Amino acid sequence: MTVSRPTAAGATATGGRLWIKICGLRSRESVEAAVQAGADAVGFVFHAASPRNLAPAAARELARAVPAGIERVAVFLHPAQSLVDAVIEALAPDWLQTDAGDLAALRLPPGQRVLPVLRSDDRPPAAHAAGAGGLPRRCLLESARSGAGERADWAQAARLARRTELVLAGGLDPANVAAAVHAVRPFGVDVSSGVESSRGVKDPARIRDFVRAAREAARALQNEESA
């Protein structure tokens, strides 16, 4: 059985709806909280060293609570090809997210969409994203360490957001996401540890607060620009 999600306003400076991803989900309760809050995407982590790690079969079961229209993102860090193959078979993710430098070594099915991760300590970050072709159409900027609650470089993110569909991650939480949206004007925002009650355990109230704050900030930004 799936749960319904509310409609929610909120647009970025580009005029489109702010894309919000709640990442590192490990329970049906947290998936349902993300859906009910109005998230656009949910992320499942496949990395043994992470407290948010899932087995492919567990992610498949959780995905049953994700309604049509909400994107499922498989999140990796330097994955083995065998793990990627198992996750794609089990989950059929809408997006595959991993460090930009990982993607060249992976064999992916035709049409598989990817979300390359750039990091604030990359100089320049585009070097690992798409080779000589420049930045990909959509990418995610993260801090040096995923899932550690460390803030990405917002000034760098703002520059990238003018050139591509930039998803901002790293150190976001309900208290600072509005400031991040105003400073960066991203295509989307991504949160994991910032909506947890303890390491790896999502807090439904914090998920709701994060989505609400992000939507309100995007709506305010749109109103400012149309005034």
CYANA upper distance limits for C-alpha pairs under 8 A (distance plus 0.5 A):
  1 MET  CA     64 ARG  CA      7.78
  1 MET  CA     65 ALA  CA      6.87
  2 THR  CA     64 ARG  CA      7.42
  2 THR  CA     65 ALA  CA      5.12
  2 THR  CA     66 VAL  CA      6.73
  2 THR  CA     67 PRO  CA      6.31
  3 VAL  CA     32 GLU  CA      7.13
  3 VAL  CA     35 VAL  CA      7.68
  3 VAL  CA     36 GLN  CA      7.76
  3 VAL  CA     65 ALA  CA      7.25
  3 VAL  CA     66 VAL  CA      8.01
  3 VAL  CA     67 PRO  CA      7.31
  4 SER  CA     35 VAL  CA      7.66
  4 SER  CA     36 GLN  CA      7.09
  4 SER  CA     67 PRO  CA      7.66
  5 ARG  CA     35 VAL  CA      5.94
  5 ARG  CA     36 GLN  CA      5.14
  5 ARG  CA     37 ALA  CA      7.47
  5 ARG  CA     38 GLY  CA      6.20
  6 PRO  CA     36 GLN  CA      6.89
  6 PRO  CA     37 ALA  CA      7.68
  6 PRO  CA     38 GLY  CA      6.29
  7 THR  CA     38 GLY  CA      7.24
  8 ALA  CA     38 GLY  CA      6.97
  8 ALA  CA    215 ARG  CA      7.89
  9 ALA  CA     17 ARG  CA      7.84
  9 ALA  CA    215 ARG  CA      6.95
  9 ALA  CA    219 ARG  CA      7.37
 10 GLY  CA     17 ARG  CA      6.16
 10 GLY  CA     18 LEU  CA      6.44
 10 GLY  CA    214 ALA  CA      8.30
 10 GLY  CA    215 ARG  CA      5.04
 10 GLY  CA    216 GLU  CA      6.88
 10 GLY  CA    217 ALA  CA      8.01
 10 GLY  CA    218 ALA  CA      5.37
 10 GLY  CA    219 ARG  CA      4.92
 10 GLY  CA    222 GLN  CA      8.38
 11 ALA  CA     15 GLY  CA      6.29
 11 ALA  CA     16 GLY  CA      5.61
 11 ALA  CA     17 ARG  CA      4.51
 11 ALA  CA     18 LEU  CA      5.34
 11 ALA  CA    215 ARG  CA      7.88
 11 ALA  CA    218 ALA  CA      5.49
 11 ALA  CA    219 ARG  CA      6.15
 11 ALA  CA    221 LEU  CA      8.34
 11 ALA  CA    222 GLN  CA      6.74
 12 THR  CA     16 GLY  CA      6.17
 12 THR  CA     17 ARG  CA      6.54
 12 THR  CA     18 LEU  CA      5.77
 12 THR  CA    185 ARG  CA      6.71
 12 THR  CA    186 PRO  CA      7.17
 12 THR  CA    187 PHE  CA      6.72
 12 THR  CA    218 ALA  CA      5.88
 12 THR  CA    219 ARG  CA      8.12
 12 THR  CA    221 LEU  CA      7.62
 12 THR  CA    222 GLN  CA      7.01
 13 ALA  CA    185 ARG  CA      6.36
 13 ALA  CA    186 PRO  CA      8.18
 13 ALA  CA    218 ALA  CA      8.23
 13 ALA  CA    221 LEU  CA      7.27
 13 ALA  CA    222 GLN  CA      6.57
 13 ALA  CA    225 GLU  CA      8.05
 14 THR  CA    187 PHE  CA      8.00
 15 GLY  CA    222 GLN  CA      7.78
 16 GLY  CA    187 PHE  CA      8.38
 18 LEU  CA    186 PRO  CA      8.32
 18 LEU  CA    187 PHE  CA      6.40
 18 LEU  CA    188 GLY  CA      5.76
 18 LEU  CA    189 VAL  CA      8.15
 18 LEU  CA    215 ARG  CA      7.64
 18 LEU  CA    218 ALA  CA      7.21
 19 TRP  CA     39 ALA  CA      8.15
 19 TRP  CA     40 ASP  CA      6.31
 19 TRP  CA     41 ALA  CA      8.17
 19 TRP  CA    167 VAL  CA      8.47
 19 TRP  CA    187 PHE  CA      6.81
 19 TRP  CA    188 GLY  CA      4.71
 19 TRP  CA    189 VAL  CA      6.90
 20 ILE  CA     39 ALA  CA      5.77
 20 ILE  CA     40 ASP  CA      5.72
 20 ILE  CA     41 ALA  CA      6.82
 20 ILE  CA    188 GLY  CA      6.08
 20 ILE  CA    189 VAL  CA      5.64
 20 ILE  CA    190 ASP  CA      6.50
 20 ILE  CA    211 VAL  CA      7.72
 21 LYS  CA     39 ALA  CA      6.46
 21 LYS  CA     40 ASP  CA      6.44
 21 LYS  CA     41 ALA  CA      5.01
 21 LYS  CA     42 VAL  CA      5.94
 21 LYS  CA     43 GLY  CA      7.38
 21 LYS  CA    188 GLY  CA      8.21
 21 LYS  CA    189 VAL  CA      6.86
 21 LYS  CA    190 ASP  CA      5.21
 21 LYS  CA    191 VAL  CA      7.04
 22 ILE  CA     34 ALA  CA      6.99
 22 ILE  CA     39 ALA  CA      7.30
 22 ILE  CA     41 ALA  CA      6.97
 22 ILE  CA     42 VAL  CA      5.52
 22 ILE  CA     43 GLY  CA      6.58
 22 ILE  CA    190 ASP  CA      6.50
 22 ILE  CA    191 VAL  CA      5.84
 22 ILE  CA    192 SER  CA      6.60
 22 ILE  CA    207 ILE  CA      8.18
 23 CYS  CA     42 VAL  CA      6.11
 23 CYS  CA     43 GLY  CA      4.53
 23 CYS  CA     44 PHE  CA      6.78
 23 CYS  CA     45 VAL  CA      8.05
 23 CYS  CA    190 ASP  CA      7.35
 23 CYS  CA    191 VAL  CA      6.38
 23 CYS  CA    192 SER  CA      5.33
 24 GLY  CA     42 VAL  CA      8.47
 24 GLY  CA     43 GLY  CA      6.08
 24 GLY  CA     44 PHE  CA      5.70
 24 GLY  CA     45 VAL  CA      5.94
 24 GLY  CA     52 ARG  CA      5.78
 24 GLY  CA     53 ASN  CA      8.10
 24 GLY  CA    192 SER  CA      6.21
 24 GLY  CA    200 GLY  CA      7.86
 25 LEU  CA     30 SER  CA      6.57
 25 LEU  CA     31 VAL  CA      6.81
 25 LEU  CA     42 VAL  CA      7.78
 25 LEU  CA     43 GLY  CA      6.88
 25 LEU  CA     44 PHE  CA      6.25
 25 LEU  CA     45 VAL  CA      8.14
 25 LEU  CA     52 ARG  CA      7.44
 25 LEU  CA    202 LYS  CA      7.65
 26 ARG  CA     30 SER  CA      7.50
 26 ARG  CA     31 VAL  CA      8.27
 26 ARG  CA     44 PHE  CA      7.90
 26 ARG  CA     52 ARG  CA      6.97
 26 ARG  CA     53 ASN  CA      8.32
 26 ARG  CA     54 LEU  CA      7.49
 26 ARG  CA     59 ALA  CA      8.38
 26 ARG  CA     62 LEU  CA      8.21
 26 ARG  CA    200 GLY  CA      8.42
 26 ARG  CA    201 VAL  CA      8.25
 27 SER  CA     31 VAL  CA      6.92
 27 SER  CA     62 LEU  CA      7.41
 28 ARG  CA     32 GLU  CA      6.61
 28 ARG  CA     62 LEU  CA      6.34
 28 ARG  CA     65 ALA  CA      7.45
 29 GLU  CA     33 ALA  CA      6.60
 29 GLU  CA    204 PRO  CA      8.31
 30 SER  CA     34 ALA  CA      6.71
 30 SER  CA    202 LYS  CA      6.53
 30 SER  CA    203 ASP  CA      7.85
 30 SER  CA    204 PRO  CA      6.80
 31 VAL  CA     35 VAL  CA      6.77
 31 VAL  CA     42 VAL  CA      7.84
 31 VAL  CA     62 LEU  CA      7.74
 31 VAL  CA     65 ALA  CA      7.35
 31 VAL  CA     66 VAL  CA      7.62
 32 GLU  CA     36 GLN  CA      6.48
 32 GLU  CA     65 ALA  CA      7.30
 32 GLU  CA     66 VAL  CA      8.13
 33 ALA  CA     37 ALA  CA      6.49
 33 ALA  CA    204 PRO  CA      5.82
 33 ALA  CA    207 ILE  CA      7.36
 33 ALA  CA    208 ARG  CA      7.79
 34 ALA  CA     38 GLY  CA      6.98
 34 ALA  CA     39 ALA  CA      6.03
 34 ALA  CA     42 VAL  CA      7.79
 34 ALA  CA    204 PRO  CA      8.05
 34 ALA  CA    207 ILE  CA      6.87
 34 ALA  CA    208 ARG  CA      7.88
 35 VAL  CA     39 ALA  CA      6.19
 35 VAL  CA     40 ASP  CA      8.39
 35 VAL  CA     66 VAL  CA      7.64
 35 VAL  CA     67 PRO  CA      8.41
 35 VAL  CA     70 ILE  CA      8.32
 37 ALA  CA    207 ILE  CA      7.46
 37 ALA  CA    208 ARG  CA      5.54
 37 ALA  CA    211 VAL  CA      6.83
 37 ALA  CA    212 ARG  CA      8.14
 38 GLY  CA    211 VAL  CA      7.41
 39 ALA  CA     70 ILE  CA      7.97
 39 ALA  CA    211 VAL  CA      7.23
 40 ASP  CA     69 GLY  CA      8.21
 40 ASP  CA     70 ILE  CA      5.67
 40 ASP  CA     71 GLU  CA      6.87
 41 ALA  CA     70 ILE  CA      5.65
 41 ALA  CA     71 GLU  CA      4.90
 41 ALA  CA     72 ARG  CA      6.29
 41 ALA  CA     73 VAL  CA      7.48
 42 VAL  CA     70 ILE  CA      7.81
 42 VAL  CA     71 GLU  CA      6.86
 42 VAL  CA     72 ARG  CA      5.78
 42 VAL  CA     73 VAL  CA      6.58
 43 GLY  CA     72 ARG  CA      6.54
 43 GLY  CA     73 VAL  CA      5.10
 43 GLY  CA     74 ALA  CA      6.48
 43 GLY  CA     75 VAL  CA      6.98
 44 PHE  CA     52 ARG  CA      8.42
 44 PHE  CA     53 ASN  CA      8.21
 44 PHE  CA     54 LEU  CA      7.53
 44 PHE  CA     59 ALA  CA      7.16
 44 PHE  CA     72 ARG  CA      8.14
 44 PHE  CA     73 VAL  CA      6.74
 44 PHE  CA     74 ALA  CA      5.76
 44 PHE  CA     75 VAL  CA      6.38
 45 VAL  CA     50 SER  CA      8.30
 45 VAL  CA     52 ARG  CA      6.52
 45 VAL  CA     53 ASN  CA      5.63
 45 VAL  CA     54 LEU  CA      6.56
 45 VAL  CA     74 ALA  CA      6.74
 45 VAL  CA     75 VAL  CA      5.19
 45 VAL  CA     76 PHE  CA      6.73
 46 PHE  CA     52 ARG  CA      8.41
 46 PHE  CA     53 ASN  CA      5.58
 46 PHE  CA     54 LEU  CA      6.03
 46 PHE  CA     55 ALA  CA      7.43
 46 PHE  CA     56 PRO  CA      8.21
 46 PHE  CA     74 ALA  CA      7.68
 46 PHE  CA     75 VAL  CA      6.47
 46 PHE  CA     76 PHE  CA      5.85
 46 PHE  CA     77 LEU  CA      8.31
 47 HIS  CA     52 ARG  CA      8.47
 47 HIS  CA     53 ASN  CA      5.87
 47 HIS  CA     54 LEU  CA      8.14
 47 HIS  CA     75 VAL  CA      8.48
 47 HIS  CA     76 PHE  CA      6.41
 47 HIS  CA     77 LEU  CA      6.80
 47 HIS  CA     79 PRO  CA      8.04
 48 ALA  CA     53 ASN  CA      6.26
 49 ALA  CA     53 ASN  CA      7.84
 50 SER  CA    147 GLY  CA      8.41
 51 PRO  CA    199 ARG  CA      7.46
 51 PRO  CA    200 GLY  CA      5.78
 52 ARG  CA    200 GLY  CA      5.73
 54 LEU  CA     58 ALA  CA      6.70
 54 LEU  CA     59 ALA  CA      6.80
 55 ALA  CA     59 ALA  CA      6.94
 56 PRO  CA     60 ARG  CA      6.80
 56 PRO  CA     86 ALA  CA      7.10
 56 PRO  CA     87 VAL  CA      5.64
 56 PRO  CA     90 ALA  CA      6.38
 56 PRO  CA     91 LEU  CA      7.54
 57 ALA  CA     61 GLU  CA      6.99
 57 ALA  CA     90 ALA  CA      6.80
 58 ALA  CA     62 LEU  CA      6.87
 59 ALA  CA     63 ALA  CA      6.52
 59 ALA  CA     90 ALA  CA      8.31
 59 ALA  CA     91 LEU  CA      7.27
 60 ARG  CA     64 ARG  CA      7.31
 60 ARG  CA     90 ALA  CA      6.30
 60 ARG  CA     91 LEU  CA      5.71
 61 GLU  CA     65 ALA  CA      8.36
 62 LEU  CA     66 VAL  CA      7.98
 63 ALA  CA     72 ARG  CA      8.12
 63 ALA  CA     91 LEU  CA      7.93
 66 VAL  CA     70 ILE  CA      7.10
 66 VAL  CA     72 ARG  CA      8.48
 71 GLU  CA     93 PRO  CA      8.23
 71 GLU  CA     94 ASP  CA      6.25
 71 GLU  CA     95 TRP  CA      8.05
 72 ARG  CA     93 PRO  CA      5.76
 72 ARG  CA     94 ASP  CA      5.79
 72 ARG  CA     95 TRP  CA      7.06
 73 VAL  CA     93 PRO  CA      6.09
 73 VAL  CA     94 ASP  CA      6.44
 73 VAL  CA     95 TRP  CA      5.22
 73 VAL  CA     96 LEU  CA      6.30
 73 VAL  CA     97 GLN  CA      7.23
 74 ALA  CA     87 VAL  CA      8.03
 74 ALA  CA     93 PRO  CA      6.46
 74 ALA  CA     94 ASP  CA      8.50
 74 ALA  CA     95 TRP  CA      6.81
 74 ALA  CA     96 LEU  CA      5.44
 74 ALA  CA     97 GLN  CA      6.44
 75 VAL  CA     96 LEU  CA      6.72
 75 VAL  CA     97 GLN  CA      5.21
 75 VAL  CA     98 THR  CA      6.53
 76 PHE  CA     96 LEU  CA      8.27
 76 PHE  CA     97 GLN  CA      6.59
 76 PHE  CA     98 THR  CA      5.42
 76 PHE  CA     99 ASP  CA      8.33
 77 LEU  CA     98 THR  CA      5.99
 77 LEU  CA     99 ASP  CA      6.91
 77 LEU  CA    102 ASP  CA      8.43
 78 HIS  CA     98 THR  CA      7.63
 78 HIS  CA     99 ASP  CA      7.59
 78 HIS  CA    102 ASP  CA      6.35
 79 PRO  CA     83 LEU  CA      7.05
 79 PRO  CA     84 VAL  CA      7.22
 79 PRO  CA    102 ASP  CA      8.15
 80 ALA  CA     84 VAL  CA      7.06
 81 GLN  CA     85 ASP  CA      6.62
 81 GLN  CA    106 LEU  CA      6.74
 81 GLN  CA    107 ARG  CA      7.80
 82 SER  CA     86 ALA  CA      6.72
 83 LEU  CA     87 VAL  CA      6.69
 84 VAL  CA     88 ILE  CA      6.62
 85 ASP  CA     89 GLU  CA      6.69
 86 ALA  CA     90 ALA  CA      6.64
 87 VAL  CA     91 LEU  CA      6.15
 87 VAL  CA     92 ALA  CA      7.78
 88 ILE  CA     92 ALA  CA      5.26
 88 ILE  CA     93 PRO  CA      6.80
 94 ASP  CA    112 GLN  CA      7.90
 94 ASP  CA    113 ARG  CA      7.08
 95 TRP  CA    112 GLN  CA      7.50
 95 TRP  CA    113 ARG  CA      5.52
 95 TRP  CA    114 VAL  CA      5.75
 95 TRP  CA    115 LEU  CA      6.88
 96 LEU  CA    112 GLN  CA      7.95
 96 LEU  CA    113 ARG  CA      6.83
 96 LEU  CA    114 VAL  CA      5.17
 96 LEU  CA    115 LEU  CA      6.44
 97 GLN  CA    114 VAL  CA      6.31
 97 GLN  CA    115 LEU  CA      5.09
 97 GLN  CA    116 PRO  CA      6.37
 97 GLN  CA    117 VAL  CA      7.31
 98 THR  CA    102 ASP  CA      7.08
 98 THR  CA    103 LEU  CA      7.73
 98 THR  CA    114 VAL  CA      8.47
 98 THR  CA    115 LEU  CA      7.29
 98 THR  CA    116 PRO  CA      6.14
 98 THR  CA    117 VAL  CA      6.10
 99 ASP  CA    103 LEU  CA      7.60
 99 ASP  CA    116 PRO  CA      6.04
 99 ASP  CA    117 VAL  CA      4.83
 99 ASP  CA    118 LEU  CA      6.86
100 ALA  CA    104 ALA  CA      8.42
100 ALA  CA    116 PRO  CA      4.99
100 ALA  CA    117 VAL  CA      5.74
100 ALA  CA    118 LEU  CA      6.75
100 ALA  CA    128 HIS  CA      5.97
100 ALA  CA    129 ALA  CA      5.46
100 ALA  CA    130 ALA  CA      8.28
101 GLY  CA    128 HIS  CA      5.74
101 GLY  CA    129 ALA  CA      7.43
102 ASP  CA    106 LEU  CA      7.39
103 LEU  CA    116 PRO  CA      8.12
108 LEU  CA    112 GLN  CA      6.97
115 LEU  CA    138 ARG  CA      6.99
115 LEU  CA    139 CYS  CA      5.77
115 LEU  CA    140 LEU  CA      7.12
116 PRO  CA    129 ALA  CA      7.05
116 PRO  CA    136 PRO  CA      8.35
116 PRO  CA    138 ARG  CA      8.13
116 PRO  CA    139 CYS  CA      5.54
116 PRO  CA    140 LEU  CA      6.69
117 VAL  CA    129 ALA  CA      8.38
117 VAL  CA    139 CYS  CA      6.56
117 VAL  CA    140 LEU  CA      5.32
117 VAL  CA    141 LEU  CA      6.40
117 VAL  CA    142 GLU  CA      7.21
118 LEU  CA    122 ASP  CA      7.60
118 LEU  CA    125 PRO  CA      6.36
118 LEU  CA    126 ALA  CA      8.13
118 LEU  CA    128 HIS  CA      8.15
118 LEU  CA    129 ALA  CA      7.60
118 LEU  CA    139 CYS  CA      7.67
118 LEU  CA    140 LEU  CA      6.50
118 LEU  CA    141 LEU  CA      5.34
118 LEU  CA    142 GLU  CA      6.63
119 ARG  CA    125 PRO  CA      7.18
119 ARG  CA    141 LEU  CA      6.00
119 ARG  CA    142 GLU  CA      5.31
119 ARG  CA    143 SER  CA      5.82
119 ARG  CA    144 ALA  CA      6.08
119 ARG  CA    152 ALA  CA      8.10
120 SER  CA    125 PRO  CA      7.82
120 SER  CA    141 LEU  CA      7.32
120 SER  CA    142 GLU  CA      6.77
120 SER  CA    143 SER  CA      5.75
120 SER  CA    144 ALA  CA      6.67
120 SER  CA    152 ALA  CA      6.27
120 SER  CA    153 ASP  CA      6.23
120 SER  CA    156 GLN  CA      7.90
121 ASP  CA    125 PRO  CA      8.32
121 ASP  CA    143 SER  CA      7.81
121 ASP  CA    144 ALA  CA      6.53
123 ARG  CA    127 ALA  CA      8.14
125 PRO  CA    129 ALA  CA      7.60
126 ALA  CA    130 ALA  CA      7.36
126 ALA  CA    131 GLY  CA      8.07
126 ALA  CA    134 GLY  CA      6.68
126 ALA  CA    135 LEU  CA      6.11
127 ALA  CA    131 GLY  CA      6.49
127 ALA  CA    132 ALA  CA      8.47
127 ALA  CA    134 GLY  CA      8.17
129 ALA  CA    134 GLY  CA      7.62
129 ALA  CA    135 LEU  CA      6.35
129 ALA  CA    136 PRO  CA      7.00
130 ALA  CA    134 GLY  CA      5.89
130 ALA  CA    135 LEU  CA      6.16
130 ALA  CA    136 PRO  CA      6.46
135 LEU  CA    139 CYS  CA      8.41
135 LEU  CA    163 ARG  CA      8.28
135 LEU  CA    164 THR  CA      7.44
136 PRO  CA    164 THR  CA      7.56
137 ARG  CA    164 THR  CA      6.04
137 ARG  CA    165 GLU  CA      6.58
138 ARG  CA    164 THR  CA      6.35
138 ARG  CA    165 GLU  CA      4.96
138 ARG  CA    166 LEU  CA      6.43
138 ARG  CA    167 VAL  CA      8.04
139 CYS  CA    164 THR  CA      7.92
139 CYS  CA    165 GLU  CA      6.97
139 CYS  CA    166 LEU  CA      5.92
139 CYS  CA    167 VAL  CA      6.66
140 LEU  CA    166 LEU  CA      6.23
140 LEU  CA    167 VAL  CA      4.99
140 LEU  CA    168 LEU  CA      6.39
140 LEU  CA    169 ALA  CA      7.36
141 LEU  CA    152 ALA  CA      7.51
141 LEU  CA    157 ALA  CA      7.24
141 LEU  CA    166 LEU  CA      7.56
141 LEU  CA    167 VAL  CA      6.80
141 LEU  CA    168 LEU  CA      5.83
141 LEU  CA    169 ALA  CA      6.43
141 LEU  CA    170 GLY  CA      8.25
142 GLU  CA    146 SER  CA      7.31
142 GLU  CA    151 ARG  CA      8.24
142 GLU  CA    152 ALA  CA      5.97
142 GLU  CA    168 LEU  CA      7.30
142 GLU  CA    169 ALA  CA      5.51
142 GLU  CA    170 GLY  CA      5.55
143 SER  CA    150 GLU  CA      6.42
143 SER  CA    151 ARG  CA      6.33
143 SER  CA    152 ALA  CA      4.81
143 SER  CA    153 ASP  CA      7.81
143 SER  CA    169 ALA  CA      7.95
143 SER  CA    170 GLY  CA      5.78
143 SER  CA    171 GLY  CA      8.40
144 ALA  CA    150 GLU  CA      8.24
144 ALA  CA    152 ALA  CA      8.26
145 ARG  CA    150 GLU  CA      7.64
146 SER  CA    150 GLU  CA      8.44
146 SER  CA    170 GLY  CA      7.56
147 GLY  CA    170 GLY  CA      7.88
147 GLY  CA    192 SER  CA      7.05
147 GLY  CA    193 SER  CA      6.45
148 ALA  CA    170 GLY  CA      8.27
148 ALA  CA    171 GLY  CA      8.06
148 ALA  CA    193 SER  CA      7.52
149 GLY  CA    170 GLY  CA      6.40
149 GLY  CA    171 GLY  CA      4.65
149 GLY  CA    172 LEU  CA      7.78
149 GLY  CA    193 SER  CA      6.39
149 GLY  CA    194 GLY  CA      7.13
150 GLU  CA    170 GLY  CA      5.92
150 GLU  CA    171 GLY  CA      5.04
151 ARG  CA    169 ALA  CA      8.19
151 ARG  CA    170 GLY  CA      5.11
151 ARG  CA    171 GLY  CA      4.51
151 ARG  CA    172 LEU  CA      7.37
152 ALA  CA    157 ALA  CA      8.21
152 ALA  CA    168 LEU  CA      8.31
152 ALA  CA    169 ALA  CA      7.31
152 ALA  CA    170 GLY  CA      5.64
152 ALA  CA    171 GLY  CA      7.36
153 ASP  CA    157 ALA  CA      6.65
154 TRP  CA    158 ALA  CA      6.54
154 TRP  CA    180 ALA  CA      7.72
154 TRP  CA    183 ALA  CA      7.48
154 TRP  CA    184 VAL  CA      6.62
155 ALA  CA    159 ARG  CA      7.02
155 ALA  CA    183 ALA  CA      8.25
155 ALA  CA    184 VAL  CA      7.62
156 GLN  CA    160 LEU  CA      6.89
157 ALA  CA    161 ALA  CA      6.50
157 ALA  CA    166 LEU  CA      7.93
157 ALA  CA    168 LEU  CA      7.54
157 ALA  CA    184 VAL  CA      6.52
157 ALA  CA    186 PRO  CA      8.34
158 ALA  CA    162 ARG  CA      7.15
158 ALA  CA    183 ALA  CA      7.40
158 ALA  CA    184 VAL  CA      4.67
158 ALA  CA    185 ARG  CA      7.13
158 ALA  CA    186 PRO  CA      7.73
159 ARG  CA    163 ARG  CA      7.71
159 ARG  CA    184 VAL  CA      8.42
160 LEU  CA    164 THR  CA      6.76
160 LEU  CA    166 LEU  CA      7.08
161 ALA  CA    165 GLU  CA      6.66
161 ALA  CA    166 LEU  CA      5.45
161 ALA  CA    184 VAL  CA      7.35
161 ALA  CA    185 ARG  CA      7.26
161 ALA  CA    186 PRO  CA      6.01
161 ALA  CA    187 PHE  CA      7.69
165 GLU  CA    186 PRO  CA      7.55
165 GLU  CA    187 PHE  CA      5.60
165 GLU  CA    188 GLY  CA      8.23
166 LEU  CA    186 PRO  CA      5.86
166 LEU  CA    187 PHE  CA      5.69
166 LEU  CA    188 GLY  CA      6.99
167 VAL  CA    186 PRO  CA      6.49
167 VAL  CA    187 PHE  CA      6.16
167 VAL  CA    188 GLY  CA      4.87
167 VAL  CA    189 VAL  CA      5.69
167 VAL  CA    190 ASP  CA      7.25
168 LEU  CA    186 PRO  CA      6.98
168 LEU  CA    188 GLY  CA      6.71
168 LEU  CA    189 VAL  CA      5.24
168 LEU  CA    190 ASP  CA      6.56
169 ALA  CA    189 VAL  CA      6.47
169 ALA  CA    190 ASP  CA      5.30
169 ALA  CA    191 VAL  CA      6.67
170 GLY  CA    190 ASP  CA      8.19
170 GLY  CA    191 VAL  CA      7.67
171 GLY  CA    191 VAL  CA      8.15
171 GLY  CA    193 SER  CA      8.17
171 GLY  CA    194 GLY  CA      7.05
172 LEU  CA    176 ASN  CA      6.68
172 LEU  CA    177 VAL  CA      6.20
172 LEU  CA    180 ALA  CA      8.39
172 LEU  CA    190 ASP  CA      8.08
172 LEU  CA    191 VAL  CA      6.41
172 LEU  CA    194 GLY  CA      6.22
173 ASP  CA    177 VAL  CA      6.31
173 ASP  CA    191 VAL  CA      7.39
173 ASP  CA    193 SER  CA      8.48
173 ASP  CA    194 GLY  CA      4.81
173 ASP  CA    195 VAL  CA      6.75
173 ASP  CA    210 PHE  CA      6.78
174 PRO  CA    178 ALA  CA      8.37
174 PRO  CA    194 GLY  CA      7.79
174 PRO  CA    195 VAL  CA      7.96
174 PRO  CA    206 ARG  CA      7.20
174 PRO  CA    207 ILE  CA      8.42
174 PRO  CA    209 ASP  CA      6.16
174 PRO  CA    210 PHE  CA      4.65
174 PRO  CA    211 VAL  CA      8.26
174 PRO  CA    213 ALA  CA      6.84
174 PRO  CA    214 ALA  CA      8.42
175 ALA  CA    210 PHE  CA      8.29
175 ALA  CA    213 ALA  CA      8.47
176 ASN  CA    180 ALA  CA      6.77
177 VAL  CA    181 VAL  CA      6.66
177 VAL  CA    210 PHE  CA      7.62
177 VAL  CA    213 ALA  CA      7.21
177 VAL  CA    214 ALA  CA      6.36
178 ALA  CA    182 HIS  CA      6.86
178 ALA  CA    213 ALA  CA      6.41
178 ALA  CA    214 ALA  CA      6.03
178 ALA  CA    216 GLU  CA      8.14
178 ALA  CA    217 ALA  CA      5.47
178 ALA  CA    218 ALA  CA      8.28
179 ALA  CA    183 ALA  CA      6.53
179 ALA  CA    217 ALA  CA      8.31
180 ALA  CA    184 VAL  CA      6.31
180 ALA  CA    185 ARG  CA      8.10
181 VAL  CA    185 ARG  CA      5.54
181 VAL  CA    186 PRO  CA      6.86
181 VAL  CA    214 ALA  CA      7.59
181 VAL  CA    217 ALA  CA      6.94
181 VAL  CA    218 ALA  CA      7.11
182 HIS  CA    217 ALA  CA      7.50
182 HIS  CA    218 ALA  CA      8.17
182 HIS  CA    221 LEU  CA      7.21
191 VAL  CA    195 VAL  CA      7.43
192 SER  CA    196 GLU  CA      7.62
193 SER  CA    199 ARG  CA      7.49
193 SER  CA    200 GLY  CA      7.61
193 SER  CA    202 LYS  CA      8.39
194 GLY  CA    206 ARG  CA      8.49
195 VAL  CA    202 LYS  CA      6.36
195 VAL  CA    203 ASP  CA      6.35
195 VAL  CA    204 PRO  CA      8.33
195 VAL  CA    206 ARG  CA      5.46
195 VAL  CA    207 ILE  CA      5.99
195 VAL  CA    210 PHE  CA      7.85
196 GLU  CA    200 GLY  CA      7.16
196 GLU  CA    201 VAL  CA      5.82
196 GLU  CA    202 LYS  CA      4.63
196 GLU  CA    203 ASP  CA      5.52
196 GLU  CA    206 ARG  CA      7.66
197 SER  CA    201 VAL  CA      6.40
197 SER  CA    202 LYS  CA      6.46
197 SER  CA    203 ASP  CA      5.78
198 SER  CA    202 LYS  CA      7.92
202 LYS  CA    206 ARG  CA      8.45
202 LYS  CA    207 ILE  CA      8.16
203 ASP  CA    207 ILE  CA      6.82
204 PRO  CA    208 ARG  CA      6.78
205 ALA  CA    209 ASP  CA      6.67
206 ARG  CA    210 PHE  CA      6.46
207 ILE  CA    211 VAL  CA      6.79
208 ARG  CA    212 ARG  CA      6.59
209 ASP  CA    213 ALA  CA      6.52
210 PHE  CA    214 ALA  CA      6.62
211 VAL  CA    215 ARG  CA      6.58
212 ARG  CA    216 GLU  CA      6.60
213 ALA  CA    217 ALA  CA      6.61
214 ALA  CA    218 ALA  CA      6.69
215 ARG  CA    219 ARG  CA      6.61
216 GLU  CA    220 ALA  CA      6.60
217 ALA  CA    221 LEU  CA      6.63
218 ALA  CA    222 GLN  CA      6.68
219 ARG  CA    223 ASN  CA      6.70
220 ALA  CA    224 GLU  CA      6.69
221 LEU  CA    225 GLU  CA      6.82
222 GLN  CA    226 SER  CA      6.72
223 ASN  CA    227 ALA  CA      6.55
